[in-house]
Amino acid sequence: MIQSIGQYVSAYMLSLAHTYEEEITNKWFWLVVVLILGLAYFAYAAYCTYRGHSFNGGVKVHWPRFWQMGISCK
């Protein structure tokens, strides 16, 4: 009986993985995008301070042209 319960649980887990496979893959895609953006942000901060400027970490969105963004480096 224990073996049949184990097989039932394994089959259920495989069924869940198959059902939500696209969502799981999508989650990893966005995690990679966030990691790349975070690394780029800190790389720009390092570059800004290396050049002798001060980096205040502010991100300015130019409304209504929200696709234009600026990161402060003075």
Residue pairs with C-beta under 8 A, 6 or more apart in sequence:
17 24
41 71
44 55
44 71
44 73
45 55
45 57
48 54
48 55
48 73
49 55
53 73
53 74
54 73
54 74
55 72
55 73
56 72
56 74
57 72
58 71
58 72
59 69
59 70
59 71
59 72
60 69
60 70
60 71
60 72
61 68
61 69
62 68
62 69
62 70
